[in-house]
Amino acid sequence: MDIASPIPQDLQAKLYFPVKQLQHMAGELPPKYQMRVPYELLSGLANSLLNDTIFAIVKARSVADQKSILEKAGVPGFYVTNNHVRNKHKS
């Protein structure tokens, strides 16, 4: 069974949401930086996030950032580790 390749309209629809989110985030920047974030850059970044590999890297980094923040806040059981096999609480 062949899997049909996505048509341009499907890709455009998938790209719409991340572009809108990135535009919103860029809109929260100070005005002097907003001018340095063109739509083409946001669109390219959103397109890159559609790539599963890049999305997984960004997602993993978000999890590590959250763990780091929780560890710094003193929440028990949260610490950053690069050992993916070990998933234990800090002793």
Secondary structure, 3 states (H helix, E strand, C coil): CCCCCCCHHHHHHHHHHHHHHHHHHHHCCCHHHHCCCCHHHHHHHHHHHCCHHHHHHHHHHHHHHHHHHHHHCCCCCCCCCCCCCCCCCCC
